[in-house]
Amino acid sequence: MTFIGHAFARAGSRLLTEVQAALGAAARLPAHPKSAEPEGPLALWRWIEDNGDVVFPAIGFVIFVLVVVAVRRSAVNQESELKALRGKKDAIVRLMRARLSLTADQTATELGVNRYQAATMLDELVKEGALVQGRLPGGVINYRLKGL
């Protein structure tokens, strides 16, 4: 080795021993020095770190429970919406029996809904096979019960 190589090697070994000494001193320090009174979020974070074996599984369990509750509530809401829609469709069929033929505008005024919603429900009843679709001379679509 040359003179410069030996100088770098000696400087590197001195630097290495100083780093090891510093790391040894740092290893003897507590994980987080306790102050007289920890404040706010820092105190909470320290508590979470100290009790992490319990806190993190508890957080996961809470998230799991919230997801399950949200899915069940969504299913219940969807079921009630379908029940209300089925009730409106049954009301349309009762109207058809009373009048024999209806348009979407007549259905909307009788049920108190938007005419687009009434037209959608009438189309669904046609797809289900309960109603038959026909056209009036002005291009207006009317609906009647199947078989009449």
MODELLER restraints for C-alpha pairs under 7 A, 6 or more apart:
rsr = mdl.restraints
at = mdl.atoms
rsr.add(forms.Gaussian(group=physical.xy_distance, feature=features.Distance(at['CA:48:A'], at['CA:55:A']), mean=6.51, stdev=0.5))
rsr.add(forms.Gaussian(group=physical.xy_distance, feature=features.Distance(at['CA:89:A'], at['CA:121:A']), mean=6.57, stdev=0.5))
rsr.add(forms.Gaussian(group=physical.xy_distance, feature=features.Distance(at['CA:96:A'], at['CA:102:A']), mean=6.68, stdev=0.5))
rsr.add(forms.Gaussian(group=physical.xy_distance, feature=features.Distance(at['CA:96:A'], at['CA:144:A']), mean=6.42, stdev=0.5))
rsr.add(forms.Gaussian(group=physical.xy_distance, feature=features.Distance(at['CA:96:A'], at['CA:145:A']), mean=6.40, stdev=0.5))
rsr.add(forms.Gaussian(group=physical.xy_distance, feature=features.Distance(at['CA:100:A'], at['CA:144:A']), mean=5.82, stdev=0.5))
rsr.add(forms.Gaussian(group=physical.xy_distance, feature=features.Distance(at['CA:100:A'], at['CA:145:A']), mean=6.88, stdev=0.5))
rsr.add(forms.Gaussian(group=physical.xy_distance, feature=features.Distance(at['CA:101:A'], at['CA:142:A']), mean=6.52, stdev=0.5))
rsr.add(forms.Gaussian(group=physical.xy_distance, feature=features.Distance(at['CA:101:A'], at['CA:143:A']), mean=5.50, stdev=0.5))
rsr.add(forms.Gaussian(group=physical.xy_distance, feature=features.Distance(at['CA:101:A'], at['CA:144:A']), mean=4.56, stdev=0.5))
rsr.add(forms.Gaussian(group=physical.xy_distance, feature=features.Distance(at['CA:102:A'], at['CA:142:A']), mean=5.48, stdev=0.5))
rsr.add(forms.Gaussian(group=physical.xy_distance, feature=features.Distance(at['CA:102:A'], at['CA:143:A']), mean=5.36, stdev=0.5))
rsr.add(forms.Gaussian(group=physical.xy_distance, feature=features.Distance(at['CA:102:A'], at['CA:144:A']), mean=6.65, stdev=0.5))
rsr.add(forms.Gaussian(group=physical.xy_distance, feature=features.Distance(at['CA:103:A'], at['CA:141:A']), mean=6.22, stdev=0.5))
rsr.add(forms.Gaussian(group=physical.xy_distance, feature=features.Distance(at['CA:103:A'], at['CA:142:A']), mean=4.48, stdev=0.5))
rsr.add(forms.Gaussian(group=physical.xy_distance, feature=features.Distance(at['CA:103:A'], at['CA:143:A']), mean=6.14, stdev=0.5))
rsr.add(forms.Gaussian(group=physical.xy_distance, feature=features.Distance(at['CA:104:A'], at['CA:115:A']), mean=5.89, stdev=0.5))
rsr.add(forms.Gaussian(group=physical.xy_distance, feature=features.Distance(at['CA:104:A'], at['CA:118:A']), mean=5.61, stdev=0.5))
rsr.add(forms.Gaussian(group=physical.xy_distance, feature=features.Distance(at['CA:104:A'], at['CA:119:A']), mean=5.01, stdev=0.5))
rsr.add(forms.Gaussian(group=physical.xy_distance, feature=features.Distance(at['CA:105:A'], at['CA:115:A']), mean=5.57, stdev=0.5))
rsr.add(forms.Gaussian(group=physical.xy_distance, feature=features.Distance(at['CA:107:A'], at['CA:118:A']), mean=6.14, stdev=0.5))
rsr.add(forms.Gaussian(group=physical.xy_distance, feature=features.Distance(at['CA:108:A'], at['CA:114:A']), mean=5.76, stdev=0.5))
rsr.add(forms.Gaussian(group=physical.xy_distance, feature=features.Distance(at['CA:108:A'], at['CA:115:A']), mean=4.85, stdev=0.5))
rsr.add(forms.Gaussian(group=physical.xy_distance, feature=features.Distance(at['CA:108:A'], at['CA:118:A']), mean=5.37, stdev=0.5))
rsr.add(forms.Gaussian(group=physical.xy_distance, feature=features.Distance(at['CA:125:A'], at['CA:131:A']), mean=5.75, stdev=0.5))
rsr.add(forms.Gaussian(group=physical.xy_distance, feature=features.Distance(at['CA:126:A'], at['CA:132:A']), mean=5.79, stdev=0.5))
rsr.add(forms.Gaussian(group=physical.xy_distance, feature=features.Distance(at['CA:126:A'], at['CA:133:A']), mean=6.84, stdev=0.5))
rsr.add(forms.Gaussian(group=physical.xy_distance, feature=features.Distance(at['CA:130:A'], at['CA:145:A']), mean=6.26, stdev=0.5))
rsr.add(forms.Gaussian(group=physical.xy_distance, feature=features.Distance(at['CA:130:A'], at['CA:146:A']), mean=5.76, stdev=0.5))
rsr.add(forms.Gaussian(group=physical.xy_distance, feature=features.Distance(at['CA:131:A'], at['CA:143:A']), mean=6.35, stdev=0.5))
rsr.add(forms.Gaussian(group=physical.xy_distance, feature=features.Distance(at['CA:131:A'], at['CA:144:A']), mean=5.54, stdev=0.5))
rsr.add(forms.Gaussian(group=physical.xy_distance, feature=features.Distance(at['CA:131:A'], at['CA:145:A']), mean=4.48, stdev=0.5))
rsr.add(forms.Gaussian(group=physical.xy_distance, feature=features.Distance(at['CA:131:A'], at['CA:146:A']), mean=4.87, stdev=0.5))
rsr.add(forms.Gaussian(group=physical.xy_distance, feature=features.Distance(at['CA:132:A'], at['CA:143:A']), mean=5.66, stdev=0.5))
rsr.add(forms.Gaussian(group=physical.xy_distance, feature=features.Distance(at['CA:132:A'], at['CA:144:A']), mean=5.41, stdev=0.5))
rsr.add(forms.Gaussian(group=physical.xy_distance, feature=features.Distance(at['CA:132:A'], at['CA:145:A']), mean=5.99, stdev=0.5))
rsr.add(forms.Gaussian(group=physical.xy_distance, feature=features.Distance(at['CA:132:A'], at['CA:146:A']), mean=5.33, stdev=0.5))
rsr.add(forms.Gaussian(group=physical.xy_distance, feature=features.Distance(at['CA:133:A'], at['CA:141:A']), mean=6.84, stdev=0.5))
rsr.add(forms.Gaussian(group=physical.xy_distance, feature=features.Distance(at['CA:133:A'], at['CA:142:A']), mean=6.04, stdev=0.5))
rsr.add(forms.Gaussian(group=physical.xy_distance, feature=features.Distance(at['CA:133:A'], at['CA:143:A']), mean=4.69, stdev=0.5))
rsr.add(forms.Gaussian(group=physical.xy_distance, feature=features.Distance(at['CA:133:A'], at['CA:144:A']), mean=6.69, stdev=0.5))
rsr.add(forms.Gaussian(group=physical.xy_distance, feature=features.Distance(at['CA:134:A'], at['CA:141:A']), mean=5.74, stdev=0.5))
rsr.add(forms.Gaussian(group=physical.xy_distance, feature=features.Distance(at['CA:134:A'], at['CA:142:A']), mean=5.24, stdev=0.5))
rsr.add(forms.Gaussian(group=physical.xy_distance, feature=features.Distance(at['CA:134:A'], at['CA:143:A']), mean=5.95, stdev=0.5))
rsr.add(forms.Gaussian(group=physical.xy_distance, feature=features.Distance(at['CA:135:A'], at['CA:141:A']), mean=4.53, stdev=0.5))
rsr.add(forms.Gaussian(group=physical.xy_distance, feature=features.Distance(at['CA:135:A'], at['CA:142:A']), mean=5.78, stdev=0.5))
rsr.add(forms.Gaussian(group=physical.xy_distance, feature=features.Distance(at['CA:136:A'], at['CA:142:A']), mean=6.76, stdev=0.5))
